[in-house]
Amino acid sequence: MTFVLCSVAAGAGVFENFDRWTLQTAQKAESGALDTLGRFFSYAGSLEVVGVALISLLTILVFGGHLRLASRLLAAFVATGMVELAMKFFLSTPPLPGMASRATDPTLLVALEHPFPYPSGHALRLVLLFGAVFVLWTNGVARTVVVVGGVVAVLSRVYLGVHWASDVIGGALLGILGLTWVFERPAISGHQPARNDDQLTGRR
């Protein structure tokens, strides 16, 4: 519901002043180190890098006996990706000024041109991937690294001038929606993978 409300507000132009303010604030920061860091995390959120990481995670889950969880995670990536693409074609939001971009997104794949920027695909994919790792990996230090890395990666999209803040928020909310579905606990009596998933996530 939160994602739907955010999307309606973005389409209605509610975030326009906020978006322009955050972009102008980000543009005031001039740092070669920040530019390099932003480009690094921008590439980390690209489709091919996240795809390799996702395949690795799915392989670990499948060979660990968690086929149901792996299937749901893959389905979440596909479904939310389709929602993202559809909205970028049909939800009218203002494009970013061309001069605002500090760098083009490095990618080995041919990007599909779309007229609108909402929601951010990088934010969506990173929240899904990092969120899944956060839930599955219960080590406190590792979780801290995942959270910090995820936040920096998402914020880098605004710093680089390739997305409005509302695009990033929308992408993150869509990712959270997907994660919520992946890790929900439907009661399925006698379903062994459900118990395996609990063991994997450390739940009792």
C-alpha positions as CSV (number, residue, x, y, z in Angstrom):
1,M,0.0,0.0,0.0
2,T,2.9,2.4,0.8
3,F,4.4,1.8,-2.6
4,V,1.1,2.4,-4.3
5,L,0.6,5.7,-2.4
6,C,4.2,6.8,-3.2
7,S,3.6,6.0,-6.9
8,V,0.4,7.9,-7.0
9,A,2.1,10.9,-5.4
10,A,5.0,10.7,-7.8
11,G,2.7,10.6,-10.8
12,A,0.8,13.6,-9.4
13,G,3.9,15.7,-8.9
14,V,3.7,15.8,-5.2
15,F,7.4,15.2,-4.8
16,E,8.6,17.8,-7.4
17,N,9.9,20.4,-5.0
18,F,11.4,17.8,-2.7
19,D,13.1,16.1,-5.6
20,R,14.6,19.3,-7.0
21,W,15.8,20.3,-3.5
22,T,17.6,17.0,-2.9
23,L,19.1,17.0,-6.4
24,Q,20.4,20.6,-5.9
25,T,21.8,19.7,-2.5
26,A,23.6,16.7,-3.9
27,Q,25.0,18.7,-6.8
28,K,26.7,21.1,-4.4
29,A,28.9,18.2,-3.2
30,E,32.1,18.1,-5.3
31,S,34.4,15.2,-4.5
32,G,36.5,12.9,-6.7
33,A,36.3,10.2,-4.0
34,L,32.5,10.5,-3.8
35,D,32.3,10.3,-7.6
36,T,34.4,7.1,-7.7
37,L,32.4,5.6,-4.8
38,G,29.1,6.5,-6.5
39,R,30.2,4.9,-9.8
40,F,31.3,1.8,-8.0
41,F,28.0,1.3,-6.2
42,S,26.2,2.3,-9.4
43,Y,27.9,-0.6,-11.2
44,A,27.2,-2.9,-8.2
45,G,23.5,-2.3,-8.7
46,S,23.6,-3.0,-12.5
47,L,21.5,-5.8,-13.9
48,E,24.4,-8.0,-14.8
49,V,26.2,-7.7,-11.4
50,V,23.0,-8.3,-9.4
51,G,22.1,-11.1,-11.8
52,V,25.4,-12.9,-11.0
53,A,25.0,-12.4,-7.3
54,L,21.4,-13.6,-7.4
55,I,22.3,-16.7,-9.3
56,S,25.0,-17.4,-6.7
57,L,22.5,-16.9,-3.8
58,L,19.9,-19.1,-5.5
59,T,22.4,-21.8,-6.1
60,I,23.4,-21.8,-2.4
61,L,19.7,-22.0,-1.4
62,V,18.8,-24.8,-3.8
63,F,21.8,-26.9,-2.8
64,G,21.1,-26.2,0.8
65,G,17.6,-27.7,0.4
66,H,15.7,-24.4,0.3
67,L,14.1,-24.7,-3.1
68,R,10.8,-23.0,-2.1
69,L,12.7,-20.0,-0.7
70,A,14.9,-19.8,-3.8
71,S,11.8,-20.0,-6.1
72,R,10.0,-17.2,-4.2
73,L,13.1,-15.0,-4.3
74,L,13.5,-15.5,-8.1
75,A,9.8,-14.8,-8.6
76,A,10.1,-11.6,-6.6
77,F,12.9,-10.3,-8.8
78,V,11.0,-11.1,-12.0
79,A,7.7,-9.7,-10.8
80,T,9.0,-6.5,-9.3
81,G,11.2,-6.0,-12.4
82,M,8.2,-6.2,-14.6
83,V,6.3,-3.7,-12.4
84,E,9.3,-1.4,-12.6
85,L,9.5,-1.6,-16.3
86,A,5.8,-1.0,-16.8
87,M,5.8,2.0,-14.6
88,K,8.8,3.5,-16.4
89,F,6.7,3.4,-19.6
90,F,3.3,4.4,-18.2
91,L,3.7,6.5,-15.0
92,S,4.4,10.0,-16.2
93,T,7.1,11.6,-14.0
94,P,9.5,14.4,-15.0
95,P,12.9,13.3,-16.5
96,L,16.1,14.6,-14.8
97,P,18.0,17.5,-16.3
98,G,20.6,16.1,-18.7
99,M,23.3,18.3,-17.2
100,A,22.6,16.9,-13.7
101,S,24.2,13.5,-14.4
102,R,27.8,13.1,-13.2
103,A,28.2,9.8,-15.0
104,T,26.5,7.3,-17.3
105,D,25.6,3.9,-15.9
106,P,28.3,1.3,-16.8
107,T,26.7,-1.8,-18.2
108,L,27.5,-4.7,-20.5
109,L,23.9,-5.0,-21.5
110,V,21.9,-3.0,-24.0
111,A,19.7,-0.8,-21.9
112,L,16.0,-0.6,-22.9
113,E,15.1,3.0,-23.4
114,H,12.2,4.2,-21.3
115,P,10.6,7.6,-21.1
116,F,10.2,8.0,-17.3
117,P,12.6,7.4,-14.4
118,Y,10.3,6.2,-11.7
119,P,11.0,3.9,-9.9
120,S,14.8,3.3,-9.6
121,G,15.7,-0.2,-10.8
122,H,19.0,0.0,-9.0
123,A,17.3,0.8,-5.7
124,L,14.8,-2.0,-6.3
125,R,17.4,-4.7,-7.1
126,L,19.8,-3.7,-4.3
127,V,17.0,-3.7,-1.7
128,L,15.9,-7.1,-2.8
129,L,19.4,-8.6,-2.9
130,F,20.8,-6.9,0.2
131,G,17.6,-7.4,2.1
132,A,17.6,-11.1,1.3
133,V,21.2,-11.4,2.4
134,F,20.4,-9.4,5.6
135,V,17.6,-11.8,6.5
136,L,19.5,-15.0,5.7
137,W,22.9,-14.0,7.2
138,T,22.4,-13.4,11.0
139,N,25.9,-12.3,11.8
140,G,25.8,-8.8,13.3
141,V,28.9,-7.4,11.6
142,A,27.9,-8.8,8.3
143,R,24.4,-7.3,8.6
144,T,25.9,-3.9,9.5
145,V,28.1,-4.0,6.4
146,V,25.0,-5.0,4.3
147,V,22.9,-2.1,5.6
148,V,25.6,0.5,5.2
149,G,26.5,-0.7,1.8
150,G,22.9,-0.8,0.7
151,V,22.1,2.8,2.0
152,V,25.2,4.2,0.3
153,A,24.4,2.4,-2.9
154,V,20.9,3.7,-3.0
155,L,21.9,7.3,-2.1
156,S,24.6,7.3,-4.8
157,R,21.8,7.3,-7.4
158,V,20.7,10.8,-6.3
159,Y,24.3,12.0,-5.9
160,L,25.2,10.9,-9.4
161,G,22.2,12.8,-10.7
162,V,20.6,9.8,-12.5
163,H,17.5,9.6,-10.3
164,W,15.2,11.8,-8.3
165,A,15.0,11.0,-4.6
166,S,11.4,9.9,-5.2
167,D,12.5,7.4,-7.8
168,V,14.9,5.9,-5.2
169,I,12.2,5.8,-2.5
170,G,9.8,4.2,-4.9
171,G,12.3,1.5,-5.9
172,A,13.2,0.8,-2.3
173,L,9.6,0.4,-1.3
174,L,8.9,-1.9,-4.2
175,G,11.9,-4.0,-3.1
176,I,10.6,-4.1,0.4
177,L,7.3,-5.2,-0.9
178,G,9.0,-8.1,-2.7
179,L,11.0,-9.1,0.3
180,T,7.9,-9.1,2.5
181,W,6.3,-11.6,0.1
182,V,9.4,-13.8,-0.2
183,F,9.8,-14.2,3.6
184,E,6.2,-14.4,4.7
185,R,5.4,-17.5,6.6
186,P,2.3,-19.2,5.1
187,A,1.1,-22.1,7.2
188,I,1.6,-25.2,5.0
189,S,1.2,-28.3,7.0
190,G,3.7,-31.1,6.3
191,H,5.8,-28.9,4.0
192,Q,9.4,-29.7,4.8
193,P,11.0,-26.7,2.9
194,A,9.1,-24.3,5.2
195,R,11.0,-25.8,8.2
196,N,14.3,-25.6,6.3
197,D,13.7,-22.0,5.6
198,D,13.2,-21.3,9.3
199,Q,16.5,-23.1,10.0
200,L,18.3,-21.0,7.4
201,T,17.1,-17.7,8.7
202,G,17.8,-18.6,12.3
203,R,14.1,-18.4,13.3
204,R,12.8,-20.8,15.9
